[in-house]
């Protein structure tokens, strides 16, 4: 109930910002953006990754913590969850805790009315590894392969009745990261 009220407050604030501004910008603080992620991220989000040697990893990702980085286009994030490795159906690692840290851009998709991670780079991973075989598979193959699978990971859907949805059009929405805020701009210029 509290989360819904906070998200509603964010959307009301966004509506007022768009209505009061002649330009087509919406500015969200890092806390407001995180609220949208917390409300909209389908947790756990299941990602399946094919690894070398007929192994498969299934990741059960919890809601990410999004941090605005020092770049105008890049966000940093931390995603915790679990990973289960299956080796050709003959051996399973069982669930292991997982924490991924990385950087990415955002893809604000008007076609899907959603915000996704894009161009993902994993900077560190912490996996509670239980065997040497699993450790070899995880440490040698997981980070780069998982980074590719996290491209287009849904952060949150954009509700139709929000100012962010109003910004979306055939040409979409651009953004820039500022200290402690994100500025979303209509690419139609007006």
Backbone as JSON Lines, residues from 0, in Angstrom:
{"i":0,"aa":"X","n":[0.82,-1.19,0.0],"ca":[0.0,0.0,0.0],"c":[0.87,1.25,0.0]}
{"i":1,"aa":"X","n":[1.91,1.25,0.84],"ca":[2.8,2.4,0.93],"c":[3.53,2.63,-0.4]}
{"i":2,"aa":"X","n":[3.98,1.51,-1.04],"ca":[4.68,1.62,-2.32],"c":[3.78,2.22,-3.39]}
{"i":3,"aa":"X","n":[2.51,1.77,-3.42],"ca":[1.57,2.28,-4.41],"c":[1.31,3.76,-4.24]}
{"i":4,"aa":"X","n":[1.22,4.19,-2.98],"ca":[1.01,5.61,-2.7],"c":[2.22,6.43,-3.13]}
{"i":5,"aa":"X","n":[3.42,5.93,-2.87],"ca":[4.64,6.63,-3.27],"c":[4.73,6.7,-4.8]}
{"i":6,"aa":"X","n":[4.43,5.59,-5.49],"ca":[4.47,5.6,-6.95],"c":[3.43,6.58,-7.52]}
{"i":7,"aa":"X","n":[2.23,6.61,-6.91],"ca":[1.2,7.56,-7.35],"c":[1.68,8.99,-7.17]}
{"i":8,"aa":"X","n":[2.36,9.26,-6.06],"ca":[2.9,10.61,-5.82],"c":[3.93,10.98,-6.86]}
{"i":9,"aa":"X","n":[4.78,10.01,-7.24],"ca":[5.79,10.27,-8.28],"c":[5.1,10.62,-9.59]}
{"i":10,"aa":"X","n":[4.05,9.88,-9.97],"ca":[3.37,10.14,-11.22],"c":[2.64,11.48,-11.2]}
{"i":11,"aa":"X","n":[2.05,11.85,-10.07],"ca":[1.4,13.15,-9.95],"c":[2.43,14.27,-10.11]}
{"i":12,"aa":"X","n":[3.58,14.11,-9.45],"ca":[4.66,15.09,-9.57],"c":[5.13,15.2,-11.02]}
{"i":13,"aa":"X","n":[5.28,14.03,-11.69],"ca":[5.7,14.05,-13.1],"c":[4.68,14.77,-13.96]}
{"i":14,"aa":"X","n":[3.38,14.55,-13.69],"ca":[2.33,15.21,-14.46],"c":[2.41,16.72,-14.29]}
{"i":15,"aa":"X","n":[2.63,17.17,-13.06],"ca":[2.74,18.6,-12.81],"c":[3.96,19.18,-13.52]}
{"i":16,"aa":"X","n":[5.07,18.45,-13.51],"ca":[6.28,18.95,-14.17],"c":[6.07,19.11,-15.68]}
{"i":17,"aa":"X","n":[5.4,18.14,-16.3],"ca":[5.16,18.24,-17.74],"c":[4.16,19.34,-18.05]}
{"i":18,"aa":"X","n":[3.11,19.44,-17.24],"ca":[2.09,20.45,-17.49],"c":[2.64,21.86,-17.33]}
{"i":19,"aa":"X","n":[3.56,22.04,-16.38],"ca":[4.1,23.37,-16.1],"c":[5.25,23.75,-17.01]}
{"i":20,"aa":"X","n":[5.83,22.83,-17.7],"ca":[6.99,23.16,-18.52],"c":[6.58,23.28,-19.98]}
{"i":21,"aa":"X","n":[7.08,24.3,-20.63],"ca":[6.8,24.47,-22.05],"c":[7.58,23.47,-22.88]}
{"i":22,"aa":"X","n":[8.75,23.06,-22.38],"ca":[9.49,22.05,-23.1],"c":[8.99,20.67,-22.67]}
{"i":23,"aa":"X","n":[9.37,19.7,-23.43],"ca":[8.87,18.35,-23.19],"c":[9.9,17.54,-22.41]}
{"i":24,"aa":"X","n":[10.17,17.96,-21.18],"ca":[11.11,17.29,-20.29],"c":[10.41,16.81,-19.04]}
{"i":25,"aa":"X","n":[10.87,15.7,-18.52],"ca":[10.47,15.22,-17.21],"c":[11.76,14.93,-16.46]}
{"i":26,"aa":"X","n":[11.9,15.5,-15.26],"ca":[13.08,15.25,-14.43],"c":[12.66,14.41,-13.24]}
{"i":27,"aa":"X","n":[13.38,13.31,-13.04],"ca":[13.13,12.44,-11.9],"c":[14.38,12.37,-11.05]}
{"i":28,"aa":"X","n":[14.21,12.48,-9.74],"ca":[15.35,12.29,-8.84],"c":[15.72,10.81,-8.86]}
{"i":29,"aa":"X","n":[16.9,10.5,-8.36],"ca":[17.31,9.09,-8.31],"c":[16.33,8.28,-7.46]}
{"i":30,"aa":"X","n":[15.79,8.88,-6.39],"ca":[14.83,8.18,-5.54],"c":[13.52,7.92,-6.3]}
{"i":31,"aa":"X","n":[13.05,8.9,-7.07],"ca":[11.82,8.71,-7.85],"c":[12.01,7.64,-8.92]}
{"i":32,"aa":"X","n":[13.17,7.66,-9.58],"ca":[13.45,6.64,-10.59],"c":[13.51,5.27,-9.95]}
{"i":33,"aa":"X","n":[14.17,5.16,-8.79],"ca":[14.26,3.87,-8.1],"c":[12.87,3.38,-7.68]}
{"i":34,"aa":"X","n":[11.99,4.29,-7.31],"ca":[10.61,3.9,-6.96],"c":[9.92,3.26,-8.16]}
{"i":35,"aa":"X","n":[10.09,3.84,-9.35],"ca":[9.5,3.26,-10.56],"c":[10.06,1.86,-10.82]}
{"i":36,"aa":"X","n":[11.37,1.68,-10.61],"ca":[11.99,0.36,-10.79],"c":[11.43,-0.61,-9.75]}
{"i":37,"aa":"X","n":[11.37,-0.18,-8.5],"ca":[10.89,-1.05,-7.43],"c":[9.44,-1.47,-7.66]}
{"i":38,"aa":"X","n":[8.62,-0.55,-8.12],"ca":[7.21,-0.85,-8.39],"c":[7.02,-1.72,-9.64]}
{"i":39,"aa":"X","n":[7.86,-1.53,-10.65],"ca":[7.6,-2.17,-11.94],"c":[8.43,-3.39,-12.3]}
{"i":40,"aa":"X","n":[9.54,-3.62,-11.59],"ca":[10.4,-4.74,-11.93],"c":[9.72,-6.05,-11.55]}
{"i":41,"aa":"X","n":[9.56,-6.97,-12.52],"ca":[8.94,-8.26,-12.2],"c":[9.93,-9.13,-11.41]}
{"i":42,"aa":"X","n":[9.75,-9.17,-10.08],"ca":[10.72,-9.83,-9.21],"c":[10.15,-11.12,-8.65]}
{"i":43,"aa":"X","n":[10.82,-12.26,-8.81],"ca":[12.1,-12.39,-9.5],"c":[11.9,-12.45,-11.01]}
{"i":44,"aa":"X","n":[12.86,-11.9,-11.73],"ca":[12.87,-11.99,-13.18],"c":[13.81,-13.15,-13.53]}
{"i":45,"aa":"X","n":[13.31,-14.09,-14.31],"ca":[14.08,-15.3,-14.62],"c":[14.79,-15.12,-15.96]}
{"i":46,"aa":"X","n":[16.11,-15.32,-15.94],"ca":[16.94,-15.21,-17.14],"c":[17.68,-16.54,-17.29]}
{"i":47,"aa":"X","n":[17.56,-17.16,-18.46],"ca":[18.25,-18.41,-18.74],"c":[19.41,-18.13,-19.68]}
{"i":48,"aa":"X","n":[20.57,-18.69,-19.34],"ca":[21.79,-18.45,-20.1],"c":[22.43,-19.78,-20.46]}
{"i":49,"aa":"X","n":[22.68,-20.0,-21.75],"ca":[23.41,-21.2,-22.19],"c":[24.9,-20.94,-22.04]}
{"i":50,"aa":"X","n":[25.57,-21.83,-21.3],"ca":[27.0,-21.72,-21.04],"c":[27.75,-22.75,-21.88]}
{"i":51,"aa":"X","n":[29.08,-22.66,-21.92],"ca":[29.86,-23.67,-22.64],"c":[29.67,-25.06,-22.02]}
{"i":52,"aa":"X","n":[29.98,-26.09,-22.79],"ca":[29.97,-27.49,-22.35],"c":[28.57,-27.94,-21.92]}
{"i":53,"aa":"X","n":[27.57,-27.6,-22.7],"ca":[26.17,-27.97,-22.49],"c":[25.66,-27.64,-21.08]}
{"i":54,"aa":"X","n":[26.15,-26.6,-20.52],"ca":[25.67,-26.14,-19.22],"c":[24.68,-25.01,-19.43]}
{"i":55,"aa":"X","n":[23.78,-24.87,-18.49],"ca":[22.79,-23.79,-18.55],"c":[22.67,-23.18,-17.16]}
{"i":56,"aa":"X","n":[22.65,-21.87,-17.12],"ca":[22.45,-21.15,-15.87],"c":[21.06,-20.51,-15.89]}
{"i":57,"aa":"X","n":[20.36,-20.66,-14.79],"ca":[19.07,-19.99,-14.63],"c":[19.24,-18.99,-13.5]}
{"i":58,"aa":"X","n":[19.04,-17.71,-13.82],"ca":[19.18,-16.65,-12.83],"c":[17.79,-16.19,-12.41]}
{"i":59,"aa":"X","n":[17.62,-16.01,-11.11],"ca":[16.38,-15.51,-10.53],"c":[16.74,-14.15,-9.93]}
{"i":60,"aa":"X","n":[16.5,-13.09,-10.69],"ca":[16.98,-11.75,-10.33],"c":[15.94,-10.96,-9.55]}
{"i":61,"aa":"X","n":[16.38,-10.36,-8.46],"ca":[15.53,-9.5,-7.64],"c":[15.62,-8.07,-8.17]}
{"i":62,"aa":"X","n":[14.81,-7.2,-7.65],"ca":[14.76,-5.8,-8.08],"c":[16.12,-5.14,-7.96]}
{"i":63,"aa":"X","n":[16.63,-4.57,-9.06],"ca":[17.94,-3.93,-9.01],"c":[17.91,-2.59,-8.26]}
{"i":64,"aa":"X","n":[19.06,-2.26,-7.7],"ca":[19.28,-0.92,-7.17],"c":[19.98,-0.16,-8.28]}
{"i":65,"aa":"X","n":[19.37,0.92,-8.76],"ca":[19.94,1.7,-9.86],"c":[20.62,2.93,-9.27]}
{"i":66,"aa":"X","n":[21.87,3.15,-9.7],"ca":[22.66,4.28,-9.22],"c":[23.05,5.11,-10.43]}
{"i":67,"aa":"X","n":[22.82,6.4,-10.36],"ca":[23.22,7.25,-11.46],"c":[24.73,7.4,-11.44]}
{"i":68,"aa":"X","n":[25.37,7.03,-12.54],"ca":[26.83,7.04,-12.64],"c":[27.32,8.44,-13.01]}
{"i":69,"aa":"X","n":[28.62,8.55,-13.2],"ca":[29.23,9.84,-13.53],"c":[29.13,10.16,-15.02]}
{"i":70,"aa":"X","n":[28.45,9.33,-15.75],"ca":[28.3,9.53,-17.19],"c":[26.94,10.16,-17.47]}
{"i":71,"aa":"X","n":[26.82,10.83,-18.59],"ca":[25.54,11.43,-18.98],"c":[24.55,10.37,-19.48]}
{"i":72,"aa":"X","n":[25.04,9.18,-19.87],"ca":[24.19,8.16,-20.45],"c":[24.17,6.84,-19.68]}
{"i":73,"aa":"X","n":[25.09,6.65,-18.74],"ca":[25.25,5.35,-18.11],"c":[24.71,5.35,-16.68]}
{"i":74,"aa":"X","n":[24.03,4.26,-16.33],"ca":[23.63,4.02,-14.95],"c":[24.42,2.83,-14.44]}
{"i":75,"aa":"X","n":[24.66,2.82,-13.15],"ca":[25.24,1.64,-12.5],"c":[24.09,0.94,-11.78]}
{"i":76,"aa":"X","n":[24.28,-0.34,-11.51],"ca":[23.23,-1.08,-10.82],"c":[23.83,-2.26,-10.07]}
{"i":77,"aa":"X","n":[23.06,-2.7,-9.09],"ca":[23.38,-3.9,-8.32],"c":[22.14,-4.76,-8.33]}
{"i":78,"aa":"X","n":[22.29,-6.02,-8.77],"ca":[21.16,-6.96,-8.8],"c":[21.56,-8.18,-7.99]}
{"i":79,"aa":"X","n":[20.75,-8.51,-7.0],"ca":[20.99,-9.74,-6.25],"c":[19.96,-10.78,-6.69]}
{"i":80,"aa":"X","n":[20.2,-12.0,-6.3],"ca":[19.28,-13.08,-6.64],"c":[19.93,-14.41,-6.4]}
{"i":81,"aa":"X","n":[19.5,-15.39,-7.2],"ca":[20.07,-16.73,-7.12],"c":[20.38,-17.21,-8.52]}
{"i":82,"aa":"X","n":[21.32,-18.15,-8.6],"ca":[21.64,-18.8,-9.86],"c":[21.68,-20.31,-9.61]}
{"i":83,"aa":"X","n":[21.19,-21.06,-10.58],"ca":[21.22,-22.52,-10.53],"c":[21.85,-22.97,-11.84]}
{"i":84,"aa":"X","n":[22.92,-23.76,-11.76],"ca":[23.59,-24.26,-12.95],"c":[23.2,-25.71,-13.18]}
{"i":85,"aa":"X","n":[22.88,-26.04,-14.43],"ca":[22.52,-27.39,-14.82],"c":[23.52,-27.84,-15.87]}
{"i":86,"aa":"X","n":[24.15,-28.97,-15.64],"ca":[25.15,-29.5,-16.56],"c":[24.55,-30.67,-17.33]}
{"i":87,"aa":"X","n":[24.01,-30.39,-18.52],"ca":[23.44,-31.39,-19.43],"c":[22.4,-32.27,-18.74]}
{"i":88,"aa":"X","n":[21.72,-31.74,-17.76],"ca":[20.69,-32.5,-17.08],"c":[21.21,-33.59,-16.15]}
{"i":89,"aa":"X","n":[22.53,-33.68,-15.97],"ca":[23.11,-34.74,-15.15],"c":[23.55,-34.26,-13.78]}
{"i":90,"aa":"X","n":[23.8,-32.97,-13.64],"ca":[24.26,-32.42,-12.37],"c":[23.7,-31.02,-12.24]}
{"i":91,"aa":"X","n":[23.16,-30.73,-11.08],"ca":[22.67,-29.39,-10.82],"c":[23.39,-28.83,-9.61]}
{"i":92,"aa":"X","n":[23.75,-27.59,-9.69],"ca":[24.46,-26.95,-8.58],"c":[23.54,-26.68,-7.4]}
{"i":93,"aa":"X","n":[22.25,-26.58,-7.66],"ca":[21.32,-26.11,-6.64],"c":[21.42,-24.59,-6.57]}
{"i":94,"aa":"X","n":[20.48,-23.94,-5.93],"ca":[20.49,-22.47,-5.89],"c":[21.7,-21.93,-5.13]}
{"i":95,"aa":"X","n":[22.36,-20.95,-5.74],"ca":[23.49,-20.26,-5.11],"c":[23.17,-18.77,-5.12]}
{"i":96,"aa":"X","n":[23.51,-18.07,-4.03],"ca":[23.25,-16.63,-4.02],"c":[24.17,-15.93,-5.01]}
{"i":97,"aa":"X","n":[23.68,-14.84,-5.55],"ca":[24.34,-14.14,-6.63],"c":[24.16,-12.64,-6.43]}
{"i":98,"aa":"X","n":[25.23,-11.88,-6.63],"ca":[25.14,-10.42,-6.68],"c":[25.93,-9.97,-7.9]}
{"i":99,"aa":"X","n":[25.24,-9.3,-8.82],"ca":[25.88,-8.75,-10.01],"c":[25.94,-7.24,-9.89]}
{"i":100,"aa":"X","n":[27.09,-6.67,-10.24],"ca":[27.22,-5.21,-10.31],"c":[27.62,-4.89,-11.74]}
{"i":101,"aa":"X","n":[27.05,-3.82,-12.27],"ca":[27.38,-3.48,-13.64],"c":[26.97,-2.07,-14.01]}
{"i":102,"aa":"X","n":[27.14,-1.8,-15.29],"ca":[26.8,-0.51,-15.88],"c":[26.03,-0.78,-17.16]}
{"i":103,"aa":"X","n":[25.18,0.16,-17.51],"ca":[24.46,0.05,-18.78],"c":[23.86,1.39,-19.14]}
{"i":104,"aa":"X","n":[23.41,1.46,-20.35],"ca":[22.58,2.57,-20.78],"c":[21.13,2.15,-20.56]}
{"i":105,"aa":"X","n":[20.22,3.04,-20.85],"ca":[18.79,2.73,-20.76],"c":[18.19,2.73,-22.15]}
{"i":106,"aa":"X","n":[17.26,1.84,-22.38],"ca":[16.48,1.82,-23.6],"c":[15.05,2.15,-23.2]}
{"i":107,"aa":"X","n":[14.58,3.33,-23.59],"ca":[13.22,3.77,-23.28],"c":[12.4,3.51,-24.54]}
{"i":108,"aa":"X","n":[11.62,2.43,-24.51],"ca":[10.95,1.93,-25.71],"c":[9.5,2.38,-25.79]}
{"i":109,"aa":"X","n":[9.17,3.27,-26.74],"ca":[7.78,3.68,-26.89],"c":[6.91,2.54,-27.44]}
{"i":110,"aa":"X","n":[7.5,1.64,-28.22],"ca":[6.73,0.52,-28.78],"c":[6.25,-0.42,-27.68]}
{"i":111,"aa":"X","n":[7.1,-0.65,-26.69],"ca":[6.73,-1.58,-25.61],"c":[6.29,-0.85,-24.35]}
{"i":112,"aa":"X","n":[6.31,0.47,-24.37],"ca":[5.95,1.29,-23.2],"c":[6.67,0.78,-21.96]}
{"i":113,"aa":"X","n":[8.01,0.7,-22.07],"ca":[8.8,0.17,-20.96],"c":[10.22,0.72,-21.02]}
{"i":114,"aa":"X","n":[10.93,0.57,-19.92],"ca":[12.32,0.98,-19.81],"c":[13.15,-0.28,-19.55]}
{"i":115,"aa":"X","n":[14.22,-0.44,-20.33],"ca":[15.07,-1.62,-20.28],"c":[16.53,-1.23,-20.06]}
{"i":116,"aa":"X","n":[17.34,-2.18,-19.58],"ca":[18.79,-2.01,-19.6],"c":[19.27,-2.22,-21.02]}
{"i":117,"aa":"X","n":[20.37,-1.56,-21.41],"ca":[20.91,-1.68,-22.76],"c":[22.43,-1.56,-22.69]}
{"i":118,"aa":"X","n":[23.13,-2.3,-23.53],"ca":[24.61,-2.29,-23.56],"c":[25.2,-2.58,-22.18]}
{"i":119,"aa":"X","n":[24.82,-3.71,-21.63],"ca":[25.19,-4.11,-20.28],"c":[26.65,-4.53,-20.2]}
{"i":120,"aa":"X","n":[27.34,-4.07,-19.17],"ca":[28.68,-4.52,-18.81],"c":[28.65,-4.92,-17.34]}
{"i":121,"aa":"X","n":[29.1,-6.13,-17.04],"ca":[29.16,-6.58,-15.65],"c":[30.55,-6.26,-15.12]}
{"i":122,"aa":"X","n":[30.61,-5.48,-14.05],"ca":[31.9,-5.09,-13.49],"c":[32.35,-6.03,-12.38]}
{"i":123,"aa":"X","n":[31.42,-6.66,-11.68],"ca":[31.8,-7.66,-10.68],"c":[30.63,-8.61,-10.43]}
{"i":124,"aa":"X","n":[30.97,-9.78,-9.96],"ca":[29.97,-10.78,-9.64],"c":[30.42,-11.5,-8.37]}
{"i":125,"aa":"X","n":[29.48,-11.77,-7.53],"ca":[29.76,-12.49,-6.3],"c":[28.78,-13.66,-6.26]}
{"i":126,"aa":"X","n":[29.31,-14.86,-6.39],"ca":[28.48,-16.05,-6.42],"c":[29.0,-16.99,-5.34]}
{"i":127,"aa":"X","n":[28.08,-17.46,-4.5],"ca":[28.5,-18.41,-3.47],"c":[28.66,-19.78,-4.11]}
{"i":128,"aa":"X","n":[29.87,-20.07,-4.57],"ca":[30.18,-21.27,-5.35],"c":[30.4,-22.44,-4.4]}
{"i":129,"aa":"X","n":[29.83,-23.61,-4.77],"ca":[29.86,-24.76,-3.89],"c":[30.79,-25.89,-4.36]}
{"i":130,"aa":"X","n":[31.31,-25.83,-5.57],"ca":[32.22,-26.89,-6.02],"c":[33.22,-26.31,-7.02]}
{"i":131,"aa":"X","n":[34.34,-27.02,-7.21],"ca":[35.37,-26.54,-8.14],"c":[34.86,-26.53,-9.58]}
{"i":132,"aa":"X","n":[34.07,-27.53,-9.97],"ca":[33.53,-27.58,-11.33],"c":[32.63,-26.37,-11.57]}
{"i":133,"aa":"X","n":[31.75,-26.1,-10.62],"ca":[30.86,-24.95,-10.76],"c":[31.67,-23.66,-10.77]}
{"i":134,"aa":"X","n":[32.69,-23.56,-9.92],"ca":[33.52,-22.36,-9.87],"c":[34.19,-22.12,-11.21]}
{"i":135,"aa":"X","n":[34.72,-23.18,-11.84],"ca":[35.38,-23.04,-13.13],"c":[34.37,-22.55,-14.18]}
{"i":136,"aa":"X","n":[33.18,-23.14,-14.22],"ca":[32.17,-22.74,-15.2],"c":[31.71,-21.31,-14.96]}
{"i":137,"aa":"X","n":[31.46,-20.97,-13.7],"ca":[30.95,-19.64,-13.37],"c":[31.99,-18.57,-13.65]}
{"i":138,"aa":"X","n":[33.2,-18.76,-13.14],"ca":[34.21,-17.72,-13.27],"c":[34.71,-17.56,-14.69]}
{"i":139,"aa":"X","n":[34.78,-18.65,-15.46],"ca":[35.29,-18.56,-16.82],"c":[34.26,-18.07,-17.83]}
{"i":140,"aa":"X","n":[32.99,-18.42,-17.64],"ca":[32.04,-18.14,-18.7],"c":[30.86,-17.25,-18.39]}
{"i":141,"aa":"X","n":[30.53,-17.09,-17.14],"ca":[29.24,-16.49,-16.83],"c":[29.15,-14.99,-17.1]}
{"i":142,"aa":"X","n":[30.12,-14.2,-16.7],"ca":[29.97,-12.74,-16.72],"c":[29.68,-12.18,-18.12]}
{"i":143,"aa":"X","n":[30.5,-12.52,-19.11],"ca":[30.29,-11.97,-20.45],"c":[28.99,-12.47,-21.08]}
{"i":144,"aa":"X","n":[28.7,-13.76,-20.87],"ca":[27.48,-14.33,-21.45],"c":[26.25,-13.74,-20.8]}
{"i":145,"aa":"X","n":[26.29,-13.61,-19.47],"ca":[25.15,-13.03,-18.75],"c":[24.96,-11.57,-19.16]}
{"i":146,"aa":"X","n":[26.04,-10.83,-19.34],"ca":[25.92,-9.42,-19.75],"c":[25.15,-9.32,-21.06]}
{"i":147,"aa":"X","n":[25.41,-10.21,-22.0],"ca":[24.68,-10.19,-23.28],"c":[23.2,-10.5,-23.07]}
{"i":148,"aa":"X","n":[22.91,-11.43,-22.14],"ca":[21.51,-11.79,-21.88],"c":[20.75,-10.71,-21.1]}
{"i":149,"aa":"X","n":[21.5,-9.86,-20.38],"ca":[20.83,-8.8,-19.63],"c":[20.51,-7.58,-20.48]}
{"i":150,"aa":"X","n":[21.08,-7.51,-21.71],"ca":[20.64,-6.46,-22.63],"c":[19.14,-6.65,-22.83]}
{"i":151,"aa":"X","n":[18.42,-5.59,-22.75],"ca":[16.97,-5.59,-22.9],"c":[16.24,-6.19,-21.69]}
{"i":152,"aa":"X","n":[16.89,-6.16,-20.51],"ca":[16.24,-6.61,-19.28],"c":[15.25,-5.53,-18.85]}
{"i":153,"aa":"X","n":[14.0,-5.93,-18.64],"ca":[12.94,-4.99,-18.26],"c":[13.21,-4.4,-16.88]}
{"i":154,"aa":"X","n":[13.28,-3.06,-16.8],"ca":[13.35,-2.39,-15.5],"c":[11.95,-2.08,-14.99]}
{"i":155,"aa":"X","n":[11.12,-1.46,-15.84],"ca":[9.73,-1.2,-15.46],"c":[8.91,-0.84,-16.69]}
{"i":156,"aa":"X","n":[7.61,-1.21,-16.66],"ca":[6.71,-0.76,-17.72],"c":[6.28,0.67,-17.44]}
{"i":157,"aa":"X","n":[5.92,1.39,-18.49],"ca":[5.46,2.78,-18.36],"c":[3.94,2.78,-18.52]}
{"i":158,"aa":"X","n":[3.25,3.21,-17.47],"ca":[1.79,3.27,-17.5],"c":[1.33,4.31,-18.51]}
{"i":159,"aa":"X","n":[0.21,4.01,-19.16],"ca":[-0.32,4.87,-20.22],"c":[-0.67,6.27,-19.74]}
{"i":160,"aa":"X","n":[-1.07,6.4,-18.48],"ca":[-1.57,7.68,-17.98],"c":[-0.49,8.5,-17.28]}
{"i":161,"aa":"X","n":[0.77,8.31,-17.63],"ca":[1.85,9.03,-16.97],"c":[2.51,10.03,-17.91]}
{"i":162,"aa":"X","n":[3.18,11.03,-17.37],"ca":[3.89,11.99,-18.21],"c":[4.99,11.34,-19.06]}
{"i":163,"aa":"X","n":[5.63,10.28,-18.55],"ca":[6.65,9.6,-19.36],"c":[6.01,8.98,-20.6]}
{"i":164,"aa":"X","n":[4.84,8.4,-20.45],"ca":[4.12,7.86,-21.61],"c":[3.76,8.97,-22.58]}
{"i":165,"aa":"X","n":[3.41,10.16,-22.03],"ca":[3.07,11.3,-22.88],"c":[4.28,11.75,-23.7]}
{"i":166,"aa":"X","n":[5.49,11.59,-23.15],"ca":[6.7,11.97,-23.9],"c":[6.97,11.01,-25.06]}
{"i":167,"aa":"X","n":[6.56,9.77,-24.88],"ca":[6.85,8.76,-25.91],"c":[6.05,9.04,-27.18]}
{"i":168,"aa":"X","n":[6.73,8.9,-28.29],"ca":[6.08,9.08,-29.58],"c":[6.82,8.2,-30.58]}
{"i":169,"aa":"X","n":[6.52,8.36,-31.85],"ca":[7.19,7.54,-32.87],"c":[8.71,7.66,-32.79]}
{"i":170,"aa":"X","n":[9.2,8.84,-32.4],"ca":[10.65,9.03,-32.32],"c":[11.22,8.71,-30.95]}
{"i":171,"aa":"X","n":[10.37,8.57,-29.94],"ca":[10.83,8.1,-28.65],"c":[11.27,9.16,-27.66]}
{"i":172,"aa":"X","n":[12.0,8.69,-26.66],"ca":[12.43,9.51,-25.54],"c":[13.94,9.38,-25.37]}
{"i":173,"aa":"X","n":[14.6,10.51,-25.23],"ca":[16.01,10.52,-24.91],"c":[16.18,10.84,-23.44]}
{"i":174,"aa":"X","n":[17.39,10.71,-22.95],"ca":[17.63,11.01,-21.55],"c":[19.06,11.45,-21.35]}
{"i":175,"aa":"X","n":[19.28,12.11,-20.21],"ca":[20.64,12.4,-19.77],"c":[20.64,12.27,-18.25]}
{"i":176,"aa":"X","n":[21.75,11.77,-17.75],"ca":[21.93,11.6,-16.32],"c":[22.63,12.84,-15.78]}
{"i":177,"aa":"X","n":[22.06,13.41,-14.74],"ca":[22.68,14.53,-14.04],"c":[22.92,14.08,-12.6]}
{"i":178,"aa":"X","n":[23.68,14.84,-11.83],"ca":[23.88,14.42,-10.44],"c":[22.54,14.22,-9.73]}
{"i":179,"aa":"X","n":[22.3,13.0,-9.3],"ca":[21.1,12.63,-8.54],"c":[19.79,12.81,-9.28]}
{"i":180,"aa":"X","n":[19.8,12.87,-10.63],"ca":[18.55,13.0,-11.38],"c":[18.72,12.48,-12.8]}
{"i":181,"aa":"X","n":[17.6,12.16,-13.42],"ca":[17.58,11.81,-14.84],"c":[16.59,12.75,-15.51]}
{"i":182,"aa":"X","n":[16.99,13.32,-16.65],"ca":[16.13,14.22,-17.42],"c":[15.72,13.47,-18.67]}
{"i":183,"aa":"X","n":[14.42,13.25,-18.8],"ca":[13.84,12.55,-19.95],"c":[13.27,13.6,-20.9]}
{"i":184,"aa":"X","n":[13.56,13.45,-22.19],"ca":[13.19,14.47,-23.17],"c":[12.55,13.82,-24.39]}
{"i":185,"aa":"X","n":[11.47,14.42,-24.88],"ca":[10.85,13.97,-26.11],"c":[11.81,14.2,-27.27]}
{"i":186,"aa":"X","n":[12.0,13.2,-28.1],"ca":[12.88,13.35,-29.27],"c":[12.19,14.08,-30.41]}
{"i":187,"aa":"X","n":[10.9,14.41,-30.26],"ca":[10.2,15.19,-31.26],"c":[10.49,16.67,-31.13]}
{"i":188,"aa":"X","n":[11.07,17.04,-30.0],"ca":[11.45,18.44,-29.81],"c":[10.29,19.35,-29.53]}
{"i":189,"aa":"X","n":[9.16,18.83,-29.19],"ca":[8.1,19.77,-28.86],"c":[6.84,19.12,-28.72]}
